[in-house]
Amino acid sequence: QLSEDVERESENPTDEREGKMEVHEDSSSVILPDGELGTTTPSLRFSKTCLKNVFSVILLFIYLLLMAVAVFLVYQTISDFREKLKHPVMSVTYKEVSLYDAPGIAFYPGKARLLSCKHHYYDHIPPLINPGQPGDIECTTQRINYSDPFTNQTMKYALVVQGPRDVKKRELVFLQFHLNETDQDFSAIDYLLFSSFQEFVSSPEKTKFMKDCESSYSSWKFSGGFRTWVKMSLVKTKEEDGSETVEFKQETSVVNYIDQRTQSRSDQLFFVVFEWKDPFIQTVQDIITANPWNMIALLCGIFLALFKAADFAKLSVKWMIKIRRRHLKRSRQATNHIS
């Protein structure tokens, strides 16, 4: 409304001047008393106008400060988003299961021979009746020969055994190996864990399957003359391309085996137990915590505040200009009245 009044005044300046001259002539013809001549207080009006102008300038500076803060927030938000894109956060989730997919345990016994293999439950392993003698082999086993994946020259012999499944009953697999003689000061058997024994059985190319497993998984050892207890846990890792890799973590405890056979022998006995540590499958994946929709919403709010502050600043400047024009207009009116 104020801007429309200013436009009307600018369109009809001559009419206003004529009206002003008539008013001035009429007022000059009126003789005011001496006491009423000084009742007009231009200093008071000027002080009010000055205060309004100062207040408008302060508001303008406040709006500019708000705009600077908004611009800084925009820059900081974009910088944080780019930083979070570069550094994703690792997320770990646990899934509880009652039955695992039976893992495959690949042994590389060399000259050692498998004497017995049994499944037990509730961590109960009965004492051995004839240690060092062939016993029952109740495990599902597969034997395979394949070339070394790293050299492709030497042949490797692997004995693949089906691992435990039932984690609720604390199923375990107990194996006994026998090595008649060795030319080394110490004796050990290498073994390798992979995620699914059934995948190995159903694979059309078992040699290629074992090469891939040996290239992907780590291998461990258990020594002769000890009872080695292995507790496994399964870790699944989801890659950025959507693929999933599986690896094992294990806790190993070793107990000395007291050989109570009557005759002194130079052969070595190996005992190893495989069991699941807990019923939780650990899944690891990288998560980008930066949400683009949250950033877009924040930027929209900041830009809205910027435009609103700019609009307020624009109105304040217009109001200051209008107040200045009114002050000049009143001063001209007072000058004409005095003249």
VENJOGI-V213017 format. One record per residue. N is the residue number from 1. PHI is phi in degrees with one decimal (none if undefined). Layout:
n = <N	N>
phi = <PHI	PHI>
This chain:
n = <1	2	3	4	5	6	7	8	9	10	11	12	13	14	15	16	17	18	19	20	21	22	23	24	25	26	27	28	29	30	31	32	33	34	35	36	37	38	39	40	41	42	43	44	45	46	47	48	49	50	51	52	53	54	55	56	57	58	59	60	61	62	63	64	65	66	67	68	69	70	71	72	73	74	75	76	77	78	79	80	81	82	83	84	85	86	87	88	89	90	91	92	93	94	95	96	97	98	99	100	101	102	103	104	105	106	107	108	109	110	111	112	113	114	115	116	117	118	119	120	121	122	123	124	125	126	127	128	129	130	131	132	133	134	135	136	137	138	139	140	141	142	143	144	145	146	147	148	149	150	151	152	153	154	155	156	157	158	159	160	161	162	163	164	165	166	167	168	169	170	171	172	173	174	175	176	177	178	179	180	181	182	183	184	185	186	187	188	189	190	191	192	193	194	195	196	197	198	199	200	201	202	203	204	205	206	207	208	209	210	211	212	213	214	215	216	217	218	219	220	221	222	223	224	225	226	227	228	229	230	231	232	233	234	235	236	237	238	239	240	241	242	243	244	245	246	247	248	249	250	251	252	253	254	255	256	257	258	259	260	261	262	263	264	265	266	267	268	269	270	271	272	273	274	275	276	277	278	279	280	281	282	283	284	285	286	287	288	289	290	291	292	293	294	295	296	297	298	299	300	301	302	303	304	305	306	307	308	309	310	311	312	313	314	315	316	317	318	319	320	321	322	323	324	325	326	327	328	329	330	331	332	333	334	335	336	337	338	339>
phi = <none	-63.5	-65.7	-65.3	-63.6	-64.9	-64.9	-63.4	-65.5	-71.5	-77.2	-120.1	-75.2	-69.6	-64.1	-64.1	-64.0	-63.1	-62.4	-64.1	-64.1	-64.1	-64.3	-66.8	-64.4	-65.5	-70.5	-72.0	-76.4	-91.0	-95.7	-91.8	-68.0	-66.3	-73.6	-86.9	-68.1	-99.6	-74.1	-69.2	-117.1	-65.8	-65.9	-66.4	-63.1	-65.1	-67.2	-63.6	-63.8	-64.4	-63.1	-63.5	-64.4	-62.7	-62.8	-65.4	-65.0	-62.1	-60.1	-62.4	-65.6	-63.6	-62.9	-63.6	-64.8	-62.3	-63.6	-64.4	-63.1	-64.1	-63.2	-63.6	-64.0	-61.1	-62.7	-66.7	-65.1	-65.4	-64.2	-64.6	-64.0	-65.8	-68.2	-69.2	-65.7	-76.5	-125.5	-70.3	-99.1	-80.8	-107.7	-120.9	-123.1	-122.2	-117.1	-87.8	-131.6	-97.5	-131.2	-89.8	-69.8	-57.2	-75.4	-102.0	-117.0	-99.1	-101.0	-117.5	-74.6	68.6	-87.5	-73.5	-125.3	-76.0	-94.0	-153.5	-153.5	-140.0	-99.2	-123.6	-131.0	56.8	57.8	-101.8	-114.8	-66.7	-66.5	-71.4	-83.2	-124.6	-64.5	88.7	-109.5	-59.2	-128.2	-80.6	-113.9	-97.5	-89.0	-83.1	-127.0	-137.9	-111.2	-150.3	-115.8	-153.0	-80.3	-62.0	-68.9	-94.3	-110.6	60.4	-119.2	-88.1	-93.1	-120.5	-110.4	-126.1	-111.6	-100.8	-119.7	-74.4	-85.2	-73.7	-122.7	-79.1	-83.8	-67.5	-88.1	54.6	-66.6	-139.1	-118.5	-114.5	-123.0	-128.8	-116.3	-135.0	-121.7	-71.9	-150.1	-147.0	-100.6	-114.1	-72.2	-132.8	-130.5	-151.9	-119.9	-81.4	-144.8	-137.0	-109.1	-132.9	-71.1	-139.5	-71.4	-67.1	-62.6	-65.6	-66.0	-84.3	-71.6	-71.8	-120.6	-69.1	-64.8	-65.1	-60.8	-68.9	-61.9	-64.8	-65.1	-67.1	-75.6	-99.8	-106.3	-85.4	-114.9	-129.3	-133.3	-133.2	-95.4	-80.9	81.7	-132.0	-105.5	-100.3	-108.9	-112.0	-109.3	-100.1	-139.7	-104.5	-125.1	-107.5	-119.5	-95.7	-84.4	-67.3	-82.7	94.2	-74.2	-127.5	-113.1	-123.9	-142.7	-111.2	-113.2	-139.7	-113.8	-118.7	-123.8	-119.7	-123.3	-68.5	-97.0	-90.6	-77.6	-101.5	-69.6	-68.3	-85.2	-72.4	-125.0	-98.4	-81.1	-120.2	-112.9	-119.5	-128.5	-144.3	-124.3	-117.5	-149.3	-77.6	-72.5	-154.9	-87.0	-108.9	-94.6	-90.3	-113.5	-116.8	-150.9	-88.4	-122.3	-87.1	-74.1	-75.3	-97.3	-63.4	-69.9	-63.9	-66.3	-62.8	-63.4	-64.4	-64.9	-61.8	-63.8	-67.5	-66.0	-62.9	-64.2	-61.9	-64.4	-65.9	-64.4	-64.2	-65.3	-62.7	-63.4	-62.9	-64.7	-64.9	-63.8	-62.1	-64.7	-63.4	-63.7	-67.1	-62.0	-64.7	-64.4	-63.0	-63.3	-64.6	-63.6	-67.4	-65.5	-64.9	-62.1	-64.9	-64.8	-63.7	-65.3	-65.4	-68.3>
